[in-house]
Amino acid sequence: MLAIAARIEIDPADVGSSGNIYCIIVYQGAYYAMNSNGSYQAWNGDPVSLPAMEATTFGSIENISIAEQLTQTAGEFAIYIAYDTGDGVLRYNSAPIQFSVN
């Protein structure tokens, strides 16, 4: 089984704010977003349709479980984690988490 987790540092100005966490996986050139049920769904790249994986009040660090079910899927993956504070601005890692599954 493959388990992937990410840890994001929240901007100090956003600590204590309420908002959403987003997880986007790029696999074989297609985009998928994790929804609040923990399932990945196809995503068209439009920020308006991006489902939040979790609504939370931000601490200084957020630990996120990204995947526990990718063992049957071979290929190249790139993962982006983002958050917002309800202001319509996504804050995300500039370089994706990248890995391959054989």
Summary of the structure (lengths in Angstrom):
residues: 102
radius of gyration: 13.4
end to end distance: 12.6
largest distance: 40.8
contacts: 266
relative contact order: 0.33
helix: 6%
strand: 51%
